Amino acid sequence: MHTRDEPDVDAKMLRPATVAVVGRPNVGKSALFNRLIGQRLAIVEDTPGVTRDRLYALCDWRGRVFSIVDTAGIDPDATSADASGFADVTRRQAEAAAAEADVVVFVVDAQTGLHPLDEDVGDILRRKRRPMVLVASKAESPAASSSVHAEFAKLGFGGPIAVSALHGEGTGDLLDRIVELLPPQAPDAGLEGELALAIIGRPNVGKSSLLNALLGEERTLVSEIPGTTRDAVDTVLVRHGRTLRLIDTAGVHKKPEAHGAIAYYAALRSLKAIARCDIALLVFDAMIGVTAQDRRLAGLAIEERKGLILVGNKWDLVREQGEFSQGELTRVIGDLIPFARFAPVTFLSAKTHRRLGSLMPVVNHVSENLDRRVPTPQLNAVIRDAVLAHPAPAIGGKLFKVYYATQPATHPPVFVFSCNDPDLLQSHYRRFLENVIRQHFDFEGVPLTLEFRPHRERASAE
């Protein structure tokens, strides 16, 4: 087995750029974040049944993809309600955000005006020398919008961009400015012919131990203390002539903000690892089973349209108890994560290497499925038979009709349906069509994207 280390710059180029929204408490950071990801940016639609904390989103503006982070409430160590307590919290937030982000959005309040804490945050960001955009939020009134330039120019960052998260005014200018300041984007998400695997999961479930087992040597620190790994660590492995990039990540807590600024940004790096991988290996403790945190991570991987494999670690301990078989546990896991039933489940022990050899064949199979393309005639024959056998229910006397389907993209697979009216499509019928595709074609471990577009000729005639 041959391994080699890649320069740090490779990992930095591979990940999406990061934009952190920073500012003192109650200036409108979260409102601005929600406005950007909810209406002005194209993001992957929510996965049914998945609770996602609104602290991170992978976004696309004018063709440029980046991750945006809301830093509100990331440090609970502030038990004091006095001004000095808030000052310490805000300074720590600004320090952590500036150290991690490629661009910082510094938010001030146009209604209350310049505050001493704004000056403190400005001094911190100035020392960090990160590209920065000054934003005056809550600029709903013309008076507030016109006065912000003179007031906040004292910070030394020039005139701010006045925005209203309530009405969406100024957000387009803000996003244009952010994209201008982002570092150059790598032409490809990864190296040609390379398969990137992100090892994700809750703290202390054996992620680093699994990486070491796959490498056959100690390459990352293994400890019984939760939270040992704080950075996403890339290791490139050549196995049977194939290049694999293994991304070990910090564990993601259910509420990372409850563990301080460092844990918060460690969780962010884990989420960015999902964004830049091909397949996510979600490691869970087979002795405990799937938890709410595991479901959240599975949902994030699906939202990012990544291949997904569920890896039950500590199988040696489960075998000692002998209470459940693999099939029984797999069925239980499917019930706990119904939206990820397409993901294969494998059990192993990173410590004893029991069933370790079962993992890579599953990885190879999911990798093949990511690039699987269904011939158009074959696809349409299957869809036509399914629609004829089970037509969509009428809505207001109108029937949803599918005319034909194509698969224009792979990695991940995308299917486009030409129909009479996408608004007539109901969610359960969308799931029916996806299940039809999965029943006839092997897409195990791969999320499918289904798009529905009106047939122009038919739509104009009707």
SVG drawing of the C-alpha trace seen along z (x, -y; Angstrom):
<svg xmlns="http://www.w3.org/2000/svg" viewBox="-62 -62 66 76">
<polyline fill="none" stroke="black" stroke-width="0.4" points="0.0,0.0 1.4,-3.3 0.5,-6.7 1.7,-10.2 0.9,-13.6 -0.4,-16.4 0.6,-20.0 -1.8,-22.0 -2.6,-24.3 -4.3,-21.5 -6.9,-21.0 -7.4,-24.8 -8.1,-25.0 -10.4,-22.1 -12.8,-23.5 -15.5,-26.1 -14.6,-29.7 -16.1,-30.7 -17.9,-33.9 -18.5,-34.7 -21.2,-37.1 -19.7,-38.9 -20.9,-41.7 -21.9,-42.5 -25.1,-41.1 -28.5,-42.2 -27.3,-44.0 -29.3,-41.7 -26.7,-39.1 -29.1,-36.2 -31.8,-38.1 -29.3,-39.0 -28.1,-35.4 -31.6,-34.1 -32.4,-36.6 -29.3,-35.7 -29.8,-32.0 -33.6,-32.1 -34.3,-34.3 -31.3,-35.7 -29.2,-32.6 -29.7,-29.3 -29.4,-26.5 -30.3,-22.9 -33.9,-22.3 -34.5,-20.9 -34.6,-17.2 -38.0,-16.1 -37.7,-15.1 -34.3,-16.7 -33.8,-19.4 -31.0,-21.7 -29.5,-24.4 -29.4,-27.7 -25.7,-28.3 -24.2,-27.2 -25.3,-27.0 -23.5,-26.2 -24.6,-29.0 -24.4,-30.0 -24.4,-33.6 -23.8,-34.4 -22.1,-31.0 -19.8,-31.3 -20.2,-28.8 -19.3,-29.6 -20.3,-28.7 -21.8,-31.4 -21.8,-31.2 -23.9,-32.9 -21.8,-33.5 -24.7,-34.5 -24.6,-32.8 -21.6,-30.6 -20.1,-31.0 -22.2,-30.2 -19.4,-31.1 -20.9,-34.5 -22.9,-34.0 -22.6,-37.6 -25.2,-40.0 -23.1,-43.1 -21.4,-45.0 -18.0,-43.5 -19.4,-40.0 -20.9,-40.8 -17.6,-42.4 -15.6,-39.3 -18.1,-37.1 -18.1,-39.3 -14.3,-39.6 -13.9,-35.8 -16.5,-35.4 -14.6,-37.9 -11.3,-36.3 -12.5,-32.8 -14.4,-34.0 -11.5,-36.0 -9.1,-33.1 -11.3,-30.8 -13.1,-32.9 -11.9,-34.0 -14.2,-37.0 -15.8,-38.6 -19.1,-40.5 -19.0,-43.0 -22.5,-43.9 -23.4,-47.1 -26.8,-48.5 -28.0,-51.5 -30.8,-52.3 -28.8,-52.5 -25.6,-53.9 -22.0,-53.4 -21.3,-51.4 -18.1,-50.9 -18.2,-47.2 -18.3,-47.9 -15.0,-49.6 -13.6,-46.6 -14.7,-44.2 -13.3,-46.5 -9.9,-46.6 -9.8,-42.8 -10.7,-42.3 -8.2,-45.0 -5.4,-43.0 -6.4,-39.8 -6.1,-41.4 -9.0,-39.5 -11.0,-40.9 -14.0,-42.5 -17.4,-44.1 -18.9,-46.6 -22.7,-46.3 -25.2,-48.5 -28.3,-46.4 -31.8,-47.5 -31.6,-50.3 -35.4,-50.2 -36.0,-53.9 -34.4,-56.4 -33.1,-58.4 -31.2,-55.5 -29.9,-54.5 -28.6,-58.1 -26.9,-58.6 -24.9,-55.4 -22.0,-56.4 -20.9,-59.4 -21.5,-57.6 -19.7,-54.3 -16.9,-55.8 -15.2,-56.4 -14.4,-52.7 -11.9,-53.2 -13.4,-50.7 -15.1,-53.2 -18.8,-53.6 -20.9,-50.6 -23.4,-48.9 -26.9,-49.7 -29.2,-46.7 -32.6,-45.7 -33.0,-42.1 -36.7,-42.8 -37.3,-43.9 -34.2,-42.5 -32.9,-45.9 -29.2,-46.1 -28.6,-42.4 -27.8,-42.1 -25.1,-44.7 -23.7,-43.0 -23.5,-39.6 -21.8,-41.2 -19.2,-42.7 -18.7,-39.4 -18.1,-37.5 -15.5,-40.2 -13.5,-39.6 -13.5,-35.8 -10.2,-34.0 -9.9,-32.5 -11.9,-29.3 -10.2,-26.1 -11.2,-24.9 -12.2,-21.4 -13.6,-20.2 -10.8,-17.7 -7.9,-16.1 -8.8,-14.2 -9.5,-10.6 -9.4,-11.1 -12.3,-9.9 -12.7,-12.0 -14.2,-10.3 -15.2,-12.4 -15.3,-10.5 -18.0,-12.3 -19.9,-11.6 -20.4,-12.6 -17.4,-13.0 -15.7,-9.8 -17.3,-7.3 -14.0,-6.1 -13.5,-8.3 -9.8,-8.7 -9.4,-5.1 -11.2,-4.1 -8.8,-6.3 -5.8,-4.7 -7.2,-1.3 -7.6,-2.0 -4.1,-3.5 -2.6,-0.6 -0.5,-3.1 -0.9,-5.9 -1.5,-9.1 -3.9,-11.0 -4.1,-11.3 -6.4,-8.7 -7.7,-9.5 -10.5,-8.4 -11.2,-12.1 -14.0,-13.4 -13.0,-16.3 -9.4,-15.4 -9.5,-16.2 -10.3,-19.9 -9.3,-20.3 -10.3,-18.4 -7.2,-16.4 -6.6,-15.2 -4.6,-12.1 -4.1,-10.7 -4.0,-7.0 -3.3,-4.9 -5.2,-1.6 -5.4,1.0 -4.4,-1.6 -7.0,-4.1 -6.3,-7.4 -8.4,-8.1 -8.5,-11.3 -9.5,-10.6 -10.8,-13.6 -10.9,-13.0 -13.1,-15.6 -13.8,-16.8 -17.0,-15.4 -20.1,-17.4 -22.1,-18.0 -25.9,-18.3 -25.5,-22.0 -21.9,-22.9 -22.4,-26.5 -22.9,-24.9 -19.2,-23.9 -17.6,-27.3 -16.1,-29.1 -13.4,-26.5 -15.9,-23.6 -18.2,-25.7 -15.7,-26.3 -14.4,-22.7 -18.0,-21.7 -18.0,-24.2 -14.9,-22.6 -16.6,-19.2 -19.5,-20.5 -17.2,-22.0 -15.6,-18.5 -19.0,-17.2 -19.3,-19.9 -16.0,-18.9 -16.2,-15.1 -17.6,-12.6 -18.9,-10.2 -19.6,-10.8 -18.8,-7.9 -21.1,-8.5 -19.6,-6.7 -21.9,-5.9 -21.5,-3.9 -23.1,-0.5 -23.5,0.0 -25.6,-3.2 -27.3,-3.3 -28.3,-6.2 -28.9,-9.5 -30.4,-12.8 -27.0,-14.2 -26.4,-11.3 -29.7,-12.0 -28.7,-15.6 -25.4,-14.8 -27.0,-12.3 -29.4,-15.1 -26.6,-17.5 -24.8,-15.0 -28.0,-14.4 -28.6,-18.2 -25.1,-18.5 -25.9,-15.7 -23.1,-13.5 -22.8,-9.7 -23.6,-8.3 -22.5,-5.2 -23.6,-4.4 -20.7,-2.8 -21.5,-1.1 -18.3,-1.0 -17.5,1.1 -19.1,4.2 -16.8,6.3 -18.6,5.1 -22.0,5.7 -21.0,9.3 -20.0,10.0 -23.5,9.2 -25.0,11.2 -28.5,9.7 -29.0,8.4 -28.0,9.5 -26.7,7.1 -30.0,7.4 -32.1,6.5 -29.9,3.5 -30.0,2.4 -33.8,2.4 -33.9,0.4 -31.5,-2.2 -33.7,-2.5 -36.7,-3.2 -34.7,-5.9 -33.4,-7.6 -36.2,-6.9 -35.0,-9.7 -31.7,-7.8 -32.9,-4.3 -31.0,-4.3 -27.7,-4.5 -25.9,-1.1 -25.1,-0.1 -22.0,1.8 -20.7,2.8 -17.0,3.1 -14.6,2.6 -11.9,0.0 -10.1,1.2 -9.9,5.0 -10.2,4.6 -13.2,7.1 -15.1,6.7 -12.9,3.8 -12.6,5.4 -16.4,4.9 -16.1,1.1 -14.0,0.6 -16.2,2.8 -19.2,0.7 -17.3,-2.5 -16.4,-1.3 -20.0,-0.4 -21.4,-3.8 -18.7,-5.5 -19.8,-3.6 -23.4,-4.6 -22.5,-8.2 -21.4,-8.1 -24.2,-5.8 -26.0,-7.1 -29.3,-5.5 -29.9,-5.5 -32.8,-7.8 -35.0,-5.2 -34.6,-2.8 -35.5,-5.5 -38.5,-6.6 -39.8,-3.1 -39.7,-2.6 -41.3,-6.0 -44.0,-5.5 -45.0,-2.2 -45.0,-3.5 -47.1,-6.6 -49.6,-4.5 -50.0,-2.0 -50.1,-4.7 -51.2,-8.1 -50.9,-11.1 -54.1,-12.2 -55.9,-15.2 -55.7,-18.6 -58.7,-20.9 -59.7,-18.8 -56.2,-19.0 -53.9,-16.0 -50.2,-16.1 -48.7,-14.6 -45.1,-13.5 -44.1,-13.5 -40.5,-12.3 -37.5,-12.2 -33.7,-12.5 -30.6,-12.2 -28.4,-15.2 -25.9,-14.8 -24.1,-12.4 -22.0,-12.7 -24.6,-13.1 -27.3,-11.9 -29.8,-14.4 -33.1,-13.5 -35.2,-16.1 -38.9,-15.4 -40.8,-17.3 -44.3,-17.8 -47.4,-19.8 -47.3,-21.8 -44.7,-21.4 -47.1,-23.1 -49.4,-20.1 -46.8,-17.7 -47.4,-16.5 -44.6,-15.5 -45.7,-11.9 -45.8,-11.5 -42.2,-12.9 -41.2,-10.2 -43.0,-7.6 -41.1,-8.6 -37.8,-8.5 -38.6,-5.1 -39.4,-3.8 -36.0,-4.9 -34.3,-3.2 -36.3,0.0 -35.2,0.4 -31.6,-1.0 -28.9,-0.7 -28.4,-4.0 -27.6,-2.6 -25.9,-5.1 -26.6,-8.0 -29.1,-10.9 -31.1,-11.6 -32.1,-15.0 -35.4,-15.2 -36.2,-18.4 -39.6,-19.1 -39.9,-21.5 -43.0,-22.6 -43.0,-21.3 -43.0,-24.5 -45.1,-23.3 -47.6,-21.5 -47.8,-24.4 -48.4,-27.0 -51.1,-24.8 -52.9,-24.3"/>
</svg>
